[in-house]
C-alpha cells in the first residue's frame, strides 16, 4: 500500500465524488467526508469495489478527534490508514500502531521547519504536502526523509497534476474530471 502509491488518489467528500471513485481505476481513495452516523454506509461502496481506504477523521462530522474516535473508526470500517494534520491525533495513531498519513500545511519557512520536525518525530508512513503547489519548492526537503509524498490541495488543472506526478509525488485530487490520465 505505502511504497507503491498510485499517481492519482481520489479525494472524496460527497456521495457523487465517492461514486466516481468507485468507477475510477485508482485503487486508493482518501475519504474526507461523511458523518459518524453514516460513515460506514458512505465507505461501503468503495470497500465493495475493493478500494483501499484512507480516512480523514478531522473531517468526519460528529467523530471525536481522539483515541476513542480512532477506535470507533477501526471498528466501523478498519481503514488502511488514518490521514490527519492534528499532531495529537497523529501521536495516538502511532500509539495504536496504525498507518499514518501526516498532512502538513506549508505556507512559509517556519511552517516548513515545524512540519519537518513533526515528520522526523512521528515517522509517518506517508507525508501529504498541502497545498500541492508548494511541493516543487520543497520536494528535496520532503524526499530526504525516504517517506512517500502525496501533494494535495489547489490542483486545478491537468498541467499542474501532471507536473507534480513528473516530479515524483502522488497527487490527491477532489475533482473527478482530473482523475483520468
N, C-alpha and C positions, 0 to 999 in steps of 0.2 A: 504494500500500500504506500509506504512513505518514499522509498528511493525512486520508484518509477511513477512519479506523478504525471498525469496526463497534461498536455499543453493547455487545455482549457478545463476549468472547473466551473460548472454552472452554479450560480448562487441563487437560491430560491427563497422568496418572501411570500409569494402568493400562490394560490391554487393554480392559476394559469401558468405561472413560471414552472411550478412543480410538474404539471402535465407535459410541458415542453421538455423538461429534463428527463422525464420517463422515456420519452421517444428519442432523446439525443443519443449519440454514440458514446458519450463520455461516461466512464464507469464510476466516477466520483462526483458527489453533489454536496455542496455546502448549504445546509438548511439554516436560514436565519429568519424564519417567520413562524407564525402559528402561536398558539397559546397552550398553556398547561393542560386545559381540558381537552384539547383537540390534537395535540402533537402526535399522538400515536396514529390517529387516522390521517393526519397530514403526511406523515412519513411512509405509511404503509404502501402506497403505490410505487414509491421508489424502492422499497425493500422487495416488493413483488417483481420489480424489473431488475433485480439483482444489482442495484447500485450500492456503492459504498457510501456511507453517510458520515459527514462531519456535521456536528450540531453546534450551534452558537447560543449557549444558554443565556447570554446577556440580552438576547433579542426575543426570548420566549416569554410572552406576557404571562404573568401570574406565577412564574417559577422563581423560587428563592435562589439568589446567586450565592449559594453556599454549599457545603458538603452534602447536606440533606437534599438540596436541589439536584446535585450531581447523582446522588443515589436514586432519586426518582427517575431521572433521565435514563440511567442504566437499566433500571427495572422495566421501564416502558419501551425503550427502543434499542438499547445496547449499541450506541453509535461507535463507529470505528475510531473517532477522535472527538475531542472537545476543542472548539475554537473560541478563544477569548482574548480580550485585551485587559481584562481585570486581573491584576497581578496576584491579589489574594486568592481569587478563584483558580488561577494558574498553579499556585502553590498546592492547593487542595487537589487539583487534577493530578499533580505529580505524586502527592502522598497516597492517592488511591491507585497509583501505577497505571493510569490511563494514558492514552496517547494525547499529546498536547500540540495544538496548532496555536502558537502565540502570535496574536495580531498586534503589530506595533504601528503607531501613527507618527510619521516623521514629518515635522514641519519646520525644524530648524536644527542647528548643530547640537543644542542642548538635548532635544528630544532624541536625536540620533545616539548621542553618548549614553543617555539613561536607558534607551531601548537595548543597546548593545550590552550594557551591564546586566540587564534583566535576562537577556538571551544567554549570556555566559553563566549566570546563576542557575537558571531553570533548565537549560539544555533541552529546548522543545524538540519534538520530532519534526516539526515543520515551522518555518518562520513566514508569517504573512505580513508583507510590507504595504502600508497604506499611506497615502494614495499611491497607486501603481506608477504614476508618472514620475515619482522620485526614484524609483528603482534604478534607472540608468545612472543616476548621480551617485548612488551609494552601493552599487552592486558589489564592488570589491570588498567593502567592509562586511557586508552581509555574507558573501560567499566564502570568506576566510574561515568561517565557523564550521564549514562542512555540513550545513543543515540545508535541506531542500527549501527553496524560496518560492513563495507564491506572491505575485503582485496583484493587488486588488484595489478597486475604487477609482472612479473617474476614467475608466476605459470606455471611450465613447465612439471609437472608430476601429475599423479593421486594420488600418495602418498602425495605430498605437498598439493594438493587440499583437499584431504580427511582429512589430519591433521588440516588444517585451519578450515574446517567445524566442526570437532570434538571439536575444541577449542572455537566454538561459533560464528565465523564470516561467513557471506555470502561471496562468492568468485566470483569476477568479472574476467572473462576469455575471451580472444580473440581467443582461439584455439578451433574450433568446436569439435575436437577429445576429448576434456576434458569436454564437456558439458553433456555427458550422465553419469548417475550414475551406 
